[in-house]
Amino acid sequence: MDSGSTGDLRAALDRVAAYEREMQRTLLNRVLQVIGPKPWFVAIYRRLGPKIDPWLMRVTKGRIATKVYGFPTLLLNTIGAKSGQKRVSPLFYVRDGDAFVVVGTNFGTEHHPAWTNNVLKNPRAEIGVGAETIAVTSELADEATFARLWPKFSAVYGGYDVYLAKLTHRTPRMFLLAPTTP
């Protein structure tokens, strides 16, 4: 989508809101809530998910996330902080007004995920939500915003609390992705 004007951007956000209303809890969602934080599942997903999910989300225009997984999922398109290459990361998100909020737990490991370094270095990115592609500018959340929005992440996926409990030397980076016109 070419969100070249404010009206186009508003229309795209309205279409995303309609897409989000289609989100539903499914049997697979309930299963993933239970097995998602398990070390064996994390080990498998870390290798396969980032390769398979972007393809599935593009081919199905996000329907796999809403109709099968039951999670609000976006594709974050960034430029690699070190490589300068295009990178895509499938991420769960929550909304804060018009902003899309993502968090880098990296499954509870002690290192920040690479995508967080990418948006720190280059805050301008794109997200794919459903059939929409929207230009965004990222902003690192402050402590108060993190505390206010963390419960929304826990409500979407309980595994986030498991990951947070594992982190002893870092706080996950949370970003507000504010829609912008290119």
C-alpha positions as CSV (number, residue, x, y, z in Angstrom):
1,M,0.0,0.0,0.0
2,D,1.2,3.5,-0.8
3,S,0.1,5.4,2.3
4,G,1.2,8.7,0.6
5,S,-1.4,10.8,2.4
6,T,-3.0,11.0,5.8
7,G,-6.4,9.9,4.3
8,D,-4.7,6.8,2.8
9,L,-3.0,6.0,6.1
10,R,-6.3,6.4,8.0
11,A,-8.0,4.1,5.5
12,A,-5.3,1.5,5.9
13,L,-5.5,1.7,9.7
14,D,-9.3,1.2,9.5
15,R,-8.8,-1.9,7.3
16,V,-6.3,-3.2,9.9
17,A,-8.9,-2.7,12.7
18,A,-11.4,-4.7,10.6
19,Y,-8.8,-7.4,10.2
20,E,-8.1,-7.4,13.9
21,R,-11.8,-7.9,14.7
22,E,-11.6,-11.2,12.8
23,M,-9.1,-12.5,15.4
24,Q,-10.4,-15.4,17.3
25,R,-9.1,-17.9,19.9
26,T,-8.7,-21.3,18.3
27,L,-7.8,-24.8,19.5
28,L,-4.3,-24.2,18.1
29,N,-4.1,-21.0,20.0
30,R,-4.9,-22.7,23.2
31,V,-2.3,-25.4,22.4
32,L,0.4,-22.9,21.6
33,Q,-0.4,-21.0,24.8
34,V,0.7,-24.2,26.7
35,I,3.5,-25.5,24.6
36,G,4.9,-22.2,23.3
37,P,7.1,-21.4,26.3
38,K,8.4,-25.0,26.5
39,P,12.2,-25.2,25.8
40,W,11.7,-27.9,23.1
41,F,9.1,-25.8,21.3
42,V,11.3,-22.7,21.5
43,A,14.2,-24.6,20.0
44,I,12.1,-25.8,17.1
45,Y,10.3,-22.5,16.5
46,R,13.5,-20.4,16.6
47,R,14.8,-22.3,13.7
48,L,11.6,-22.7,11.6
49,G,9.2,-20.0,12.6
50,P,11.2,-17.0,11.2
51,K,11.5,-18.8,7.9
52,I,8.0,-20.3,7.6
53,D,5.8,-17.6,9.2
54,P,6.6,-14.7,6.9
55,W,5.9,-16.8,3.9
56,L,2.6,-18.1,5.3
57,M,1.6,-14.6,6.3
58,R,2.3,-13.1,2.9
59,V,0.6,-16.0,1.0
60,T,-2.5,-15.9,3.2
61,K,-2.6,-12.1,3.7
62,G,-2.3,-12.7,7.4
63,R,-5.2,-15.0,7.6
64,I,-3.0,-17.8,9.1
65,A,-2.4,-15.5,12.1
66,T,-6.1,-14.6,12.6
67,K,-8.0,-17.8,11.6
68,V,-5.5,-20.5,12.6
69,Y,-3.1,-19.2,15.2
70,G,-5.4,-16.7,16.8
71,F,-2.6,-14.2,17.6
72,P,-2.2,-10.6,16.5
73,T,0.9,-11.0,14.3
74,L,2.8,-8.6,12.1
75,L,5.8,-8.7,9.8
76,L,8.4,-6.1,10.8
77,N,10.5,-5.2,7.8
78,T,13.8,-3.5,8.8
79,I,17.3,-2.9,7.5
80,G,19.9,-4.9,9.3
81,A,22.0,-2.8,11.7
82,K,25.2,-4.5,10.7
83,S,24.5,-6.0,7.3
84,G,22.4,-3.2,5.7
85,Q,20.3,-6.0,4.2
86,K,16.5,-6.2,4.4
87,R,15.2,-8.2,7.3
88,V,11.8,-9.5,8.2
89,S,10.6,-10.6,11.6
90,P,7.2,-12.1,12.5
91,L,6.2,-10.7,15.8
92,F,3.1,-10.6,18.1
93,Y,1.9,-7.1,18.7
94,V,-0.6,-5.2,20.8
95,R,-2.1,-1.8,20.0
96,D,-1.8,1.5,21.8
97,G,-4.1,3.8,19.9
98,D,-2.8,3.8,16.4
99,A,0.6,2.5,17.4
100,F,1.6,-1.1,17.0
101,V,3.6,-2.2,20.0
102,V,6.2,-5.1,19.8
103,V,8.5,-6.5,22.4
104,G,11.8,-8.3,22.1
105,T,11.9,-11.1,24.7
106,N,14.0,-13.4,22.4
107,F,12.2,-16.3,24.2
108,G,13.8,-15.4,27.5
109,T,17.4,-15.6,26.4
110,E,19.9,-13.1,27.7
111,H,20.5,-11.4,24.3
112,H,18.3,-8.8,22.7
113,P,16.9,-10.1,19.3
114,A,18.6,-8.7,16.3
115,W,15.5,-6.9,15.0
116,T,15.7,-4.6,18.1
117,N,19.1,-3.4,17.1
118,N,17.8,-2.8,13.6
119,V,15.1,-0.4,14.7
120,L,17.4,1.3,17.2
121,K,19.8,2.1,14.4
122,N,17.2,2.9,11.8
123,P,13.8,3.8,13.4
124,R,12.0,3.9,10.0
125,A,10.6,0.6,9.0
126,E,7.5,-1.1,7.5
127,I,5.0,-3.5,9.0
128,G,2.7,-5.9,7.3
129,V,-0.5,-6.5,9.0
130,G,-3.1,-8.6,7.2
131,A,-3.1,-7.3,3.6
132,E,-1.7,-3.9,4.6
133,T,1.8,-2.6,4.5
134,I,2.3,0.5,6.6
135,A,5.4,2.7,7.0
136,V,6.2,3.2,10.7
137,T,8.7,5.0,12.9
138,S,9.8,3.1,16.0
139,E,10.3,4.6,19.4
140,L,11.8,2.7,22.4
141,A,9.3,2.6,25.2
142,D,10.2,4.2,28.5
143,E,9.8,2.3,31.8
144,A,6.3,3.7,32.5
145,T,5.1,2.8,29.0
146,F,6.7,-0.7,29.4
147,A,4.9,-1.2,32.7
148,R,1.6,0.1,31.3
149,L,1.7,-2.1,28.2
150,W,3.3,-5.3,29.5
151,P,-0.1,-6.7,30.8
152,K,-1.5,-6.4,27.3
153,F,1.3,-8.7,26.0
154,S,0.6,-11.2,28.8
155,A,-3.1,-11.2,27.9
156,V,-2.2,-12.1,24.3
157,Y,0.3,-14.7,25.1
158,G,1.1,-16.0,28.6
159,G,4.5,-17.2,27.5
160,Y,5.7,-13.6,27.7
161,D,5.6,-13.8,31.5
162,V,7.6,-17.1,31.4
163,Y,10.2,-15.3,29.2
164,L,10.3,-12.3,31.4
165,A,10.9,-14.5,34.5
166,K,14.0,-16.0,32.8
167,L,15.6,-12.7,32.2
168,T,17.9,-11.7,35.0
169,H,20.4,-9.3,33.2
170,R,18.2,-7.4,30.8
171,T,14.8,-5.9,30.3
172,P,13.2,-6.7,27.0
173,R,13.1,-3.8,24.6
174,M,9.6,-2.6,23.8
175,F,8.9,-0.4,20.8
176,L,6.0,1.7,19.7
177,L,5.7,1.6,15.9
178,A,3.9,4.8,15.0
179,P,2.3,4.7,11.5
180,T,3.6,7.4,9.2
181,T,3.3,8.5,5.7
182,P,6.4,7.6,3.6
